[in-house]
Amino acid sequence: MNTSELIRESSGDVEVTKQQLIADFKVVVADAEALLKATANQTGEKIAEIRARAEDSLHVAKARLADAQAAMMDRTKAAARATDDYVHTNPWRAVGIAAGVGLVVGLLIGRR
C-alpha cells in the first residue's frame, strides 16, 4: 500500500469519526432540549437565568452543527466529482487500480 492509499484510508476513518461525532452531538442537543422542556415549569430567577443561557448555547450549537454538516456534504460531493472526473479522464488507469486493490484484498482474505 503506497502513501496516497494510506492517506485516503485514514481520511475515510476521519470522515467516519466526524459523522459519529455529529450523530453524538445531535443526541446531546436533543437531551438538552428535553431537559429544558422538563424544567419549564420551574420558577425562580436563578433557574430562569440558567435556562436562558442554556437556550442560547443550544441555538449556537445547533447552528454550528448545521454548518459542519453542510461543510461535510460539500467536501463529500467535491470528492465524488473529482473521482468521477478522474475515472472519466483515465478509465483504464481506474480499472487497473481497482483490479490491483481487488487482487490485494483477495490475497489477504486467502491467507486467513
C-alpha positions in Angstrom: 0.0 0.0 0.0 1.5 3.3 -1.0 1.4 6.7 0.8 -1.6 8.1 -1.1 -3.7 4.9 -0.4 -2.8 5.2 3.3 -3.9 8.9 3.3 -7.1 8.0 1.6 -7.8 5.2 4.0 -7.0 7.4 7.1 -9.2 10.3 5.7 -12.0 7.8 5.4 -11.6 6.9 9.0 -11.6 10.7 9.9 -14.9 11.1 7.9 -16.5 8.2 9.9 -15.3 9.8 13.1 -16.7 13.2 12.1 -20.1 11.6 11.2 -20.1 9.7 14.6 -19.3 13.0 16.3 -22.1 14.8 14.6 -24.5 12.0 15.5 -23.4 12.1 19.1 -23.7 15.8 19.2 -27.3 15.6 17.9 -28.1 13.2 20.8 -26.7 15.7 23.3 -28.7 18.6 21.7 -31.9 16.5 21.9 -31.2 15.6 25.5 -30.6 19.3 26.4 -33.8 20.3 24.7 -35.7 17.6 26.7 -34.1 18.9 29.9 -35.1 22.4 29.1 -38.7 21.3 28.5 -38.8 19.3 31.7 -37.7 22.3 33.7 -40.0 24.7 32.0 -42.4 24.8 35.0 -39.7 25.5 37.5 -39.7 29.1 38.9 -37.1 31.4 40.3 -34.7 34.0 39.0 -31.7 31.6 39.0 -33.5 28.9 37.1 -34.7 31.4 34.5 -31.1 32.7 34.0 -29.7 29.2 33.6 -32.4 28.3 31.2 -31.8 31.4 29.1 -28.1 30.7 28.9 -28.7 27.0 28.1 -31.2 28.0 25.3 -28.6 30.5 23.9 -25.9 27.8 23.9 -28.2 25.3 22.4 -29.1 27.7 19.5 -25.4 28.4 18.9 -24.6 24.6 19.0 -27.4 23.8 16.5 -26.1 26.5 14.1 -22.6 25.2 14.3 -23.8 21.6 13.8 -25.7 22.6 10.7 -22.7 24.5 9.3 -20.4 21.4 10.0 -22.9 19.1 8.3 -23.2 21.4 5.3 -19.4 21.6 5.0 -19.0 17.9 5.2 -21.6 17.4 2.5 -19.8 19.9 0.3 -16.5 18.1 0.7 -18.1 14.8 0.1 -19.7 16.0 -3.1 -16.4 17.6 -4.3 -14.5 14.4 -3.7 -17.2 12.4 -5.6 -17.0 14.9 -8.5 -13.2 14.7 -8.5 -13.3 10.9 -8.5 -15.8 10.8 -11.3 -13.8 13.2 -13.4 -10.6 11.2 -12.8 -12.3 7.9 -13.8 -13.7 9.6 -17.0 -10.4 11.0 -17.9 -8.4 7.9 -17.1 -10.7 4.9 -17.4 -8.1 2.2 -17.9 -5.9 3.5 -15.1 -9.0 3.4 -12.8 -9.7 -0.2 -13.9 -6.1 -1.1 -13.2 -6.2 0.4 -9.8 -9.5 -1.3 -8.9 -8.1 -4.7 -10.2 -4.9 -4.2 -8.1 -6.9 -3.4 -5.0 -9.1 -6.4 -5.6 -6.1 -8.6 -6.0 -4.5 -7.4 -2.8 -7.8 -7.8 -0.9 -8.2 -11.3 -2.4 -4.7 -12.3 -1.4 -5.2 -11.0 2.2 -8.5 -12.9 2.5 -7.0 -16.0 1.0 -4.2 -16.1 3.7 -6.7 -16.5 6.5 
